[in-house]
């Protein structure tokens, strides 16, 4: 048997309600349909990580300590729904920094792959922005644009070309379950 497969998720607009520069843990609100989809990913035996750009740190809106509290609140809400994540990876830099960790650059996903022993190209990358699809494309992963958050606006951009465009996270989960089932049958 090969390495464990992973789902790589964006945070804002994909799992939690988009809140421009989230700065308060009390503002963390899960997208209702997301929790069940994440639980199904767990039930499928998939690993799950969040890869997120958090330029609010680079802009001085929040600091690492505040972001840690936001992530703790997020994980607490997931835990109440029976969901467990394998990790949260974030880039604190401004877009101008041109770092290797800011999506769509693959630095954080490659780091997670080394730390958690998975192959990035065998992942399913899900997000609501072009940078999420770009990340998946850079590593050769299967990509899903979810129309929550900014996804509906982004879907109009034909150049982005995700593998799948879905209305909500549960639809992505159903497609992934189908793809995994097809692999098992082969």
Backbone as CSV, one residue per row, in Angstrom:
resi,resn,N_x,N_y,N_z,CA_x,CA_y,CA_z,C_x,C_y,C_z
1,UNK,0.842,-1.194,0.000,0.000,0.000,0.000,0.876,1.242,0.000
2,UNK,0.470,2.271,-0.738,1.241,3.504,-0.845,1.055,4.405,0.357
3,UNK,1.614,5.585,0.221,1.500,6.587,1.275,0.052,7.047,1.410
4,UNK,-0.261,7.560,2.599,-1.584,8.103,2.866,-1.846,9.293,1.941
5,UNK,-3.056,9.375,1.416,-3.467,10.505,0.580,-3.969,11.628,1.479
6,UNK,-3.803,12.860,1.015,-4.194,14.025,1.806,-5.109,14.959,1.035
7,UNK,-5.995,15.597,1.776,-6.796,16.702,1.278,-6.146,17.966,1.829
8,UNK,-5.871,18.910,0.944,-5.245,20.181,1.310,-6.306,21.259,1.128
9,UNK,-6.657,21.900,2.229,-7.773,22.842,2.224,-7.326,24.261,2.516
10,UNK,-7.928,25.193,1.820,-7.825,26.596,2.189,-8.712,26.791,3.422
11,UNK,-8.479,27.853,4.164,-9.261,28.099,5.379,-10.412,29.076,5.119
12,UNK,-10.075,30.347,4.930,-11.082,31.402,4.793,-11.852,31.257,3.483
13,UNK,-13.177,31.158,3.591,-14.013,31.032,2.403,-14.193,29.607,1.925
14,UNK,-13.454,28.676,2.517,-13.561,27.262,2.142,-14.126,26.443,3.304
15,UNK,-13.547,26.628,4.498,-14.026,25.927,5.696,-14.722,26.899,6.641
16,UNK,-14.169,28.103,6.759,-14.808,29.110,7.608,-15.335,30.247,6.739
17,UNK,-16.343,30.927,7.262,-16.948,32.050,6.549,-15.885,33.118,6.323
18,UNK,-15.803,33.610,5.096,-14.835,34.651,4.739,-15.078,35.892,5.593
19,UNK,-14.022,36.345,6.238,-14.076,37.543,7.074,-12.780,38.289,6.799
20,UNK,-12.848,39.363,6.067,-11.647,40.070,5.634,-10.712,40.352,6.809
21,UNK,-9.523,39.745,6.776,-8.516,39.884,7.838,-9.091,39.545,9.214
22,UNK,-9.498,38.319,9.349,-10.005,37.798,10.615,-9.015,38.101,11.732
23,UNK,-9.483,38.749,12.794,-8.574,39.155,13.865,-9.022,38.717,15.249
24,UNK,-10.220,38.171,15.355,-10.779,37.819,16.658,-11.254,36.363,16.618
25,UNK,-10.791,35.532,17.558,-11.236,34.135,17.570,-12.759,33.985,17.627
26,UNK,-13.445,34.951,18.227,-14.903,34.884,18.307,-15.574,35.073,16.949
27,UNK,-14.826,35.556,15.958,-15.362,35.741,14.605,-15.299,34.455,13.780
28,UNK,-14.623,33.439,14.283,-14.490,32.191,13.523,-15.857,31.512,13.444
29,UNK,-16.329,31.332,12.216,-17.617,30.692,11.983,-17.451,29.666,10.872
30,UNK,-17.707,28.414,11.196,-17.591,27.352,10.196,-18.709,27.464,9.166
31,UNK,-18.386,27.198,7.915,-19.419,27.079,6.891,-20.173,25.790,7.230
32,UNK,-21.490,25.878,7.459,-22.235,24.725,7.994,-22.010,23.415,7.250
33,UNK,-22.006,23.446,5.924,-21.866,22.216,5.140,-20.455,21.639,5.224
34,UNK,-19.500,22.463,5.626,-18.095,22.039,5.601,-17.790,20.946,6.617
35,UNK,-18.371,21.041,7.799,-18.015,20.107,8.872,-18.302,18.667,8.476
36,UNK,-19.475,18.414,7.905,-19.809,17.046,7.519,-18.876,16.531,6.428
37,UNK,-18.524,17.400,5.481,-17.597,16.986,4.418,-16.240,16.623,5.009
38,UNK,-15.755,17.434,5.957,-14.467,17.143,6.595,-14.532,15.832,7.366
39,UNK,-15.643,15.595,8.031,-15.829,14.338,8.755,-15.782,13.159,7.782
40,UNK,-16.376,13.322,6.615,-16.339,12.258,5.610,-14.923,12.023,5.093
41,UNK,-14.132,13.102,4.948,-12.727,12.919,4.564,-12.014,12.073,5.618
42,UNK,-12.258,12.382,6.904,-11.685,11.571,7.985,-12.125,10.116,7.838
43,UNK,-13.413,9.900,7.586,-13.950,8.540,7.468,-13.384,7.783,6.267
44,UNK,-12.982,8.518,5.232,-12.356,7.889,4.060,-10.896,7.519,4.320
45,UNK,-10.381,7.904,5.494,-8.990,7.599,5.829,-7.996,8.575,5.236
46,UNK,-8.483,9.712,4.771,-7.601,10.724,4.190,-6.999,11.602,5.280
47,UNK,-5.765,12.001,5.076,-5.193,13.025,5.930,-5.761,14.368,5.508
48,UNK,-5.716,15.334,6.411,-6.233,16.666,6.091,-5.348,17.738,6.694
49,UNK,-4.963,18.678,5.852,-4.246,19.849,6.347,-4.889,21.104,5.769
50,UNK,-4.657,22.198,6.478,-5.038,23.517,5.988,-3.757,24.226,5.578
51,UNK,-3.773,24.834,4.396,-2.677,25.696,3.942,-3.319,27.048,3.648
52,UNK,-2.858,28.081,4.362,-3.529,29.372,4.293,-2.554,30.541,4.238
53,UNK,-2.886,31.534,3.429,-2.138,32.792,3.412,-2.726,33.687,4.498
54,UNK,-1.888,34.201,5.370,-2.350,35.064,6.459,-1.558,36.365,6.460
55,UNK,-1.755,37.162,5.413,-1.009,38.414,5.296,-1.419,39.442,6.340
56,UNK,-2.471,39.176,7.107,-2.835,40.084,8.205,-1.666,40.223,9.179
57,UNK,-0.831,39.192,9.277,0.361,39.273,10.132,1.354,40.249,9.511
58,UNK,1.648,40.067,8.242,2.576,40.958,7.549,2.097,42.402,7.508
59,UNK,0.789,42.592,7.542,0.212,43.933,7.520,0.138,44.552,8.919
60,UNK,0.470,43.763,9.950,0.426,44.275,11.319,-0.970,44.320,11.917
61,UNK,-1.937,43.664,11.286,-3.312,43.641,11.797,-3.417,42.688,12.981
62,UNK,-2.737,41.552,12.876,-2.657,40.586,13.979,-1.213,40.119,14.096
63,UNK,-0.913,39.424,15.193,0.415,38.832,15.346,0.273,37.311,15.414
64,UNK,1.409,36.620,15.498,1.393,35.150,15.533,0.558,34.619,16.694
65,UNK,0.625,35.307,17.824,-0.119,34.868,19.010,-1.631,34.934,18.756
66,UNK,-2.087,36.017,18.141,-3.513,36.138,17.816,-3.933,35.069,16.811
67,UNK,-3.086,34.818,15.817,-3.413,33.795,14.830,-3.497,32.423,15.490
68,UNK,-2.611,32.161,16.432,-2.650,30.888,17.164,-3.997,30.730,17.881
69,UNK,-4.495,31.804,18.484,-5.794,31.760,19.165,-6.931,31.516,18.173
70,UNK,-6.841,32.135,17.007,-7.848,31.920,15.962,-7.829,30.462,15.510
71,UNK,-6.635,29.916,15.291,-6.522,28.516,14.866,-6.996,27.563,15.958
72,UNK,-6.723,27.887,17.225,-7.212,27.052,18.332,-8.736,27.042,18.357
73,UNK,-9.345,28.204,18.158,-10.811,28.292,18.131,-11.362,27.479,16.954
74,UNK,-10.737,27.606,15.810,-11.134,26.856,14.622,-11.083,25.354,14.897
75,UNK,-9.978,24.885,15.473,-9.837,23.450,15.743,-10.806,22.981,16.827
76,UNK,-11.103,23.846,17.774,-12.087,23.520,18.809,-13.463,23.290,18.170
77,UNK,-13.840,24.159,17.235,-15.121,23.996,16.542,-15.136,22.715,15.706
78,UNK,-14.031,22.410,15.043,-13.951,21.162,14.274,-14.068,19.949,15.189
79,UNK,-13.355,20.005,16.304,-13.360,18.891,17.257,-14.779,18.607,17.757
80,UNK,-15.550,19.673,18.002,-16.949,19.497,18.432,-17.751,18.745,17.379
81,UNK,-17.373,18.901,16.119,-18.041,18.190,15.028,-17.434,16.826,14.741
82,UNK,-16.448,16.415,15.553,-15.823,15.110,15.386,-14.720,15.061,14.344
83,UNK,-14.241,16.226,13.908,-13.246,16.312,12.836,-11.856,16.545,13.414
84,UNK,-10.867,15.847,12.854,-9.483,16.104,13.265,-8.641,16.444,12.041
85,UNK,-7.774,17.439,12.218,-6.836,17.868,11.180,-5.457,17.334,11.505
86,UNK,-4.647,17.157,10.483,-3.259,16.750,10.685,-2.333,17.945,10.840
87,UNK,-2.800,19.131,10.468,-1.962,20.309,10.639,-2.526,21.534,9.960
88,UNK,-2.036,22.686,10.416,-2.346,23.971,9.791,-1.013,24.616,9.446
89,UNK,-0.858,24.973,8.192,0.362,25.613,7.703,-0.028,26.982,7.161
90,UNK,0.693,28.016,7.580,0.324,29.356,7.129,1.534,30.187,6.730
91,UNK,1.281,31.076,5.777,2.275,32.050,5.338,1.885,33.401,5.925
92,UNK,2.787,34.032,6.691,2.474,35.326,7.293,2.854,36.523,6.419
93,UNK,3.421,36.263,5.263,4.036,37.328,4.463,3.052,38.081,3.574
94,UNK,3.452,39.286,3.211,2.711,40.083,2.236,2.949,39.509,0.840
95,UNK,2.023,39.729,-0.086,2.227,39.225,-1.449,3.531,39.715,-2.075
96,UNK,3.925,40.940,-1.753,5.147,41.513,-2.330,6.415,40.787,-1.883
97,UNK,6.329,40.018,-0.824,7.518,39.347,-0.276,8.096,38.314,-1.243
98,UNK,7.270,37.819,-2.149,7.720,36.825,-3.128,8.387,35.616,-2.463
99,UNK,7.835,35.189,-1.348,8.380,34.041,-0.619,7.926,32.737,-1.278
100,UNK,8.485,31.633,-0.848,8.116,30.325,-1.378,6.974,29.685,-0.587
101,UNK,6.520,30.362,0.493,5.471,29.746,1.304,4.084,30.320,1.026
102,UNK,4.010,31.430,0.325,2.704,32.037,0.041,2.076,31.367,-1.180
103,UNK,0.855,30.865,-1.008,0.161,30.273,-2.149,0.062,31.317,-3.258
104,UNK,0.295,30.948,-4.486,0.324,29.599,-5.049,1.679,28.890,-4.991
105,UNK,2.683,29.494,-4.386,3.980,28.812,-4.296,3.824,27.539,-3.457
106,UNK,4.587,26.504,-3.750,4.378,25.198,-3.119,5.135,24.958,-1.811
107,UNK,5.830,25.951,-1.291,6.697,25.732,-0.131,6.025,25.090,1.071
108,UNK,4.858,25.596,1.474,4.181,25.031,2.650,3.674,23.620,2.390
109,UNK,3.166,23.372,1.201,2.675,22.033,0.874,3.829,21.038,0.819
110,UNK,4.954,21.453,0.267,6.129,20.574,0.241,6.640,20.305,1.652
111,UNK,6.649,21.329,2.510,7.045,21.148,3.909,6.116,20.157,4.602
112,UNK,4.816,20.339,4.421,3.846,19.426,5.027,4.063,17.999,4.528
113,UNK,4.334,17.844,3.244,4.590,16.517,2.686,5.775,15.838,3.345
114,UNK,6.834,16.615,3.585,8.014,16.047,4.270,7.686,15.710,5.725
115,UNK,7.017,16.615,6.410,6.718,16.402,7.831,5.720,15.277,8.067
116,UNK,4.739,15.137,7.177,3.669,14.158,7.372,3.783,12.951,6.445
117,UNK,4.856,12.900,5.654,5.155,11.776,4.769,4.046,11.493,3.752
118,UNK,3.748,12.506,2.940,2.835,12.296,1.822,3.411,12.955,0.573
119,UNK,2.871,12.562,-0.568,3.324,13.073,-1.855,2.369,14.172,-2.312
120,UNK,2.834,15.433,-2.408,1.934,16.533,-2.775,1.152,16.321,-4.070
121,UNK,1.756,15.713,-5.076,1.034,15.552,-6.350,-0.140,14.578,-6.220
122,UNK,-0.174,13.775,-5.168,-1.276,12.831,-4.969,-2.374,13.394,-4.074
123,UNK,-2.288,14.691,-3.779,-3.276,15.354,-2.925,-4.481,15.825,-3.726
124,UNK,-5.493,16.192,-2.984,-6.662,16.885,-3.513,-6.620,18.275,-2.892
125,UNK,-6.439,19.307,-3.705,-6.330,20.680,-3.205,-7.662,21.388,-3.435
126,UNK,-8.224,21.934,-2.348,-9.550,22.551,-2.402,-9.484,23.973,-1.857
127,UNK,-9.999,24.919,-2.627,-10.034,26.299,-2.157,-10.970,27.152,-2.983
128,UNK,-11.083,28.416,-2.568,-12.017,29.333,-3.224,-11.325,30.440,-4.016
129,UNK,-10.004,30.359,-4.155,-9.272,31.428,-4.837,-8.313,30.843,-5.880
130,UNK,-7.897,31.717,-6.790,-6.952,31.316,-7.835,-5.650,30.795,-7.238
131,UNK,-5.207,31.362,-6.107,-3.945,30.909,-5.507,-4.035,29.460,-5.032
132,UNK,-5.229,29.020,-4.623,-5.407,27.626,-4.198,-5.274,26.683,-5.392
133,UNK,-5.923,27.057,-6.488,-5.839,26.239,-7.701,-4.408,26.268,-8.229
134,UNK,-3.775,27.434,-8.173,-2.383,27.559,-8.610,-1.452,26.670,-7.815
135,UNK,-1.681,26.586,-6.503,-0.880,25.702,-5.648,-1.016,24.261,-6.125
136,UNK,-2.243,23.817,-6.302,-2.463,22.449,-6.767,-1.824,22.185,-8.117
137,UNK,-1.940,23.138,-9.021,-1.352,23.001,-10.352,0.169,22.881,-10.278
138,UNK,0.798,23.686,-9.421,2.268,23.677,-9.320,2.816,22.322,-8.880
139,UNK,2.043,21.585,-8.075,2.531,20.281,-7.604,1.912,19.112,-8.373
140,UNK,1.010,19.400,-9.306,0.388,18.340,-10.095,-0.748,17.625,-9.394
141,UNK,-1.359,18.269,-8.389,-2.452,17.668,-7.618,-3.788,17.847,-8.337
142,UNK,-4.795,17.137,-7.881,-6.162,17.307,-8.365,-6.755,18.518,-7.655
143,UNK,-7.326,19.452,-8.419,-7.783,20.718,-7.842,-9.300,20.874,-7.897
144,UNK,-9.814,21.506,-6.840,-11.240,21.794,-6.725,-11.418,23.260,-6.365
145,UNK,-12.178,23.979,-7.175,-12.580,25.336,-6.827,-13.962,25.234,-6.204
146,UNK,-14.084,25.665,-4.958,-15.367,25.637,-4.271,-15.964,27.047,-4.351
147,UNK,-17.250,27.142,-4.672,-17.880,28.443,-4.917,-18.297,29.181,-3.651
148,UNK,-17.911,28.691,-2.494,-18.125,29.451,-1.273,-17.042,30.522,-1.217
149,UNK,-17.126,31.459,-0.305,-16.118,32.520,-0.247,-16.087,33.285,-1.551
150,UNK,-14.884,33.411,-2.132,-14.709,34.131,-3.396,-14.864,33.228,-4.616
151,UNK,-15.134,31.961,-4.399,-15.130,30.985,-5.482,-16.070,31.270,-6.630
152,UNK,-17.257,31.808,-6.346,-18.211,32.091,-7.421,-17.652,33.151,-8.367
153,UNK,-16.979,34.165,-7.816,-16.364,35.206,-8.648,-15.193,34.628,-9.437
154,UNK,-14.397,33.803,-8.763,-13.192,33.237,-9.374,-13.551,32.264,-10.496
155,UNK,-14.680,31.569,-10.363,-15.082,30.562,-11.350,-15.247,31.156,-12.743
156,UNK,-15.520,32.447,-12.816,-15.683,33.105,-14.114,-14.360,33.217,-14.873
157,UNK,-13.239,33.027,-14.185,-11.918,33.122,-14.801,-11.577,31.795,-15.476
158,UNK,-11.759,31.737,-16.761,-11.552,30.483,-17.489,-10.087,30.063,-17.550
159,UNK,-9.165,30.994,-17.376,-7.739,30.671,-17.466,-7.275,29.794,-16.302
160,UNK,-7.974,29.850,-15.187,-7.544,29.121,-14.002,-7.660,27.612,-14.192
161,UNK,-8.754,27.166,-14.776,-8.908,25.781,-15.172,-8.696,24.748,-14.061
162,UNK,-9.492,24.804,-12.972,-9.386,23.746,-11.961,-9.903,22.428,-12.544
163,UNK,-9.531,21.329,-11.924,-10.043,20.034,-12.384,-11.551,19.943,-12.169
164,UNK,-12.026,20.519,-11.064,-13.452,20.477,-10.726,-13.872,21.827,-10.151
165,UNK,-15.087,22.252,-10.490,-15.710,23.415,-9.859,-16.946,22.887,-9.146
166,UNK,-17.037,23.140,-7.837,-18.139,22.622,-7.030,-18.795,23.768,-6.263
167,UNK,-20.063,23.595,-5.943,-20.776,24.636,-5.203,-20.328,24.698,-3.745
168,UNK,-20.147,23.531,-3.130,-19.809,23.463,-1.709,-18.861,22.292,-1.459
169,UNK,-18.247,22.300,-0.299,-17.291,21.262,0.088,-17.870,19.840,0.026
170,UNK,-19.129,19.594,0.432,-19.651,18.223,0.331,-19.626,17.664,-1.092
171,UNK,-19.804,18.525,-2.078,-19.746,18.068,-3.473,-18.329,17.605,-3.821
172,UNK,-17.325,18.332,-3.343,-15.931,17.914,-3.553,-15.678,16.572,-2.875
173,UNK,-16.211,16.411,-1.674,-16.024,15.150,-0.936,-16.616,13.982,-1.712
174,UNK,-17.796,14.172,-2.293,-18.437,13.096,-3.058,-17.602,12.716,-4.280
175,UNK,-17.060,13.710,-4.951,-16.222,13.440,-6.131,-14.951,12.705,-5.714
176,UNK,-14.329,13.150,-4.627,-13.101,12.495,-4.146,-13.388,11.052,-3.748
177,UNK,-14.496,10.821,-3.051,-14.865,9.448,-2.678,-15.025,8.591,-3.929
178,UNK,-15.652,9.145,-4.963,-15.833,8.425,-6.229,-14.479,8.135,-6.889
179,UNK,-13.592,9.140,-6.916,-12.264,8.946,-7.515,-11.472,7.875,-6.770
180,UNK,-11.529,7.898,-5.449,-10.813,6.892,-4.654,-11.395,5.508,-4.885
181,UNK,-12.715,5.419,-5.018,-13.369,4.146,-5.274,-12.941,3.594,-6.632
182,UNK,-12.837,4.457,-7.637,-12.384,4.026,-8.964,-10.951,3.499,-8.901
183,UNK,-10.086,4.144,-8.093,-8.698,3.680,-7.952,-8.649,2.306,-7.302
184,UNK,-9.522,2.075,-6.327,-9.552,0.804,-5.605,-10.002,-0.329,-6.521
185,UNK,-10.923,-0.036,-7.416,-11.474,-1.054,-8.318,-10.452,-1.496,-9.355
186,UNK,-9.567,-0.596,-9.770,-8.579,-0.917,-10.817,-7.731,-2.112,-10.468
